[in-house]
Amino acid sequence: MLIFVQVPARSPVHQLLPDTFYIVNFATDMPIVLRIKGYRFFFFSNEGLEPKHIHIEKAEASGKLWLESSVEVEYFYGFTAREHKEIKKIVNDNLELLKNT
């Protein structure tokens, strides 16, 4: 499946190309790093200059966490407060794996 995605506002690329969209091929551009408790942790292979981060999905919910100096939430959509806490714990418990993949 191919979709068009807008460059995220926090991305350094956004400063140069604020209205840019790029094509994402979900079959090849989303290496999955970890599957645990129904969550799928993955990254897009074509995100260029963005700092290290991880995307999370479970059913219809999604999120994105930055992995640099500390784990910071970029967004959570559709997750409960309990799931926010659980996701952050999973990320912190697997931080080296996620950062080095």
C-alpha positions as CSV (number, residue, x, y, z in Angstrom):
1,M,0.0,0.0,0.0
2,L,1.3,3.5,-0.9
3,I,0.2,6.6,1.0
4,F,1.3,10.2,1.0
5,V,2.6,11.5,4.3
6,Q,3.4,15.2,5.2
7,V,6.9,15.8,6.6
8,P,6.4,16.2,10.4
9,A,6.7,19.7,11.8
10,R,9.4,18.7,14.3
11,S,11.6,17.4,11.5
12,P,14.6,19.4,10.4
13,V,13.4,18.7,6.8
14,H,10.2,20.6,7.6
15,Q,12.1,23.8,8.1
16,L,13.4,23.6,4.5
17,L,10.4,22.0,2.9
18,P,7.3,22.8,5.0
19,D,4.7,21.7,2.4
20,T,6.5,18.5,1.3
21,F,4.8,15.2,1.1
22,Y,6.6,11.9,0.5
23,I,5.4,8.4,-0.5
24,V,5.4,5.6,2.1
25,N,5.3,2.0,0.9
26,F,4.2,0.1,3.9
27,A,5.4,-3.2,2.5
28,T,9.1,-2.1,2.4
29,D,9.5,1.2,4.3
30,M,8.5,0.2,7.8
31,P,10.9,-2.2,9.4
32,I,9.4,-3.6,12.6
33,V,11.8,-3.6,15.5
34,L,9.7,-5.1,18.3
35,R,6.3,-6.7,18.8
36,I,5.1,-6.9,22.4
37,K,1.7,-7.0,24.2
38,G,0.0,-6.3,20.9
39,Y,2.1,-3.2,20.2
40,R,4.1,-2.9,17.0
41,F,7.2,-0.7,17.3
42,F,8.6,0.3,13.9
43,F,10.4,3.1,12.0
44,F,10.1,4.4,8.5
45,S,13.3,3.7,6.6
46,N,13.0,7.0,4.6
47,E,12.7,9.7,7.3
48,G,16.0,11.3,6.5
49,L,17.2,13.9,9.0
50,E,14.8,13.4,11.8
51,P,16.3,12.6,15.3
52,K,16.0,8.9,16.4
53,H,12.4,8.0,17.2
54,I,10.0,5.1,17.1
55,H,6.5,4.7,15.9
56,I,4.0,2.6,17.8
57,E,0.7,1.1,16.6
58,K,-1.9,-1.2,18.2
59,A,-5.2,-1.7,16.5
60,E,-6.4,1.8,15.5
61,A,-4.1,3.6,17.9
62,S,-0.7,5.1,17.1
63,G,2.1,7.1,18.6
64,K,5.6,8.4,18.1
65,L,8.3,8.8,20.7
66,W,11.7,10.5,20.4
67,L,14.6,8.4,21.6
68,E,17.4,10.9,21.9
69,S,18.6,12.2,25.3
70,S,15.4,11.1,27.0
71,V,12.3,9.4,25.8
72,E,9.8,12.1,24.9
73,V,6.3,11.6,23.5
74,E,5.7,13.4,20.1
75,Y,2.1,12.2,20.0
76,F,-0.3,9.4,21.1
77,Y,-3.6,9.0,19.3
78,G,-6.2,6.5,20.5
79,F,-4.2,5.0,23.5
80,T,-5.5,5.1,27.0
81,A,-3.5,6.8,29.9
82,R,-2.6,3.2,31.1
83,E,-1.3,2.4,27.6
84,H,0.8,5.6,27.5
85,K,2.5,4.4,30.7
86,E,2.9,0.9,29.4
87,I,4.4,2.0,26.1
88,K,6.9,4.3,27.8
89,K,7.9,1.5,30.1
90,I,8.4,-0.9,27.1
91,V,10.4,1.8,25.3
92,N,12.6,2.5,28.3
93,D,13.1,-1.3,28.9
94,N,14.2,-1.8,25.3
95,L,15.8,1.6,24.7
96,E,19.2,0.3,23.5
97,L,17.6,-2.1,21.0
98,L,15.3,0.7,19.7
99,K,18.1,3.3,19.4
100,N,20.6,0.9,17.7
101,T,18.3,-0.6,15.1
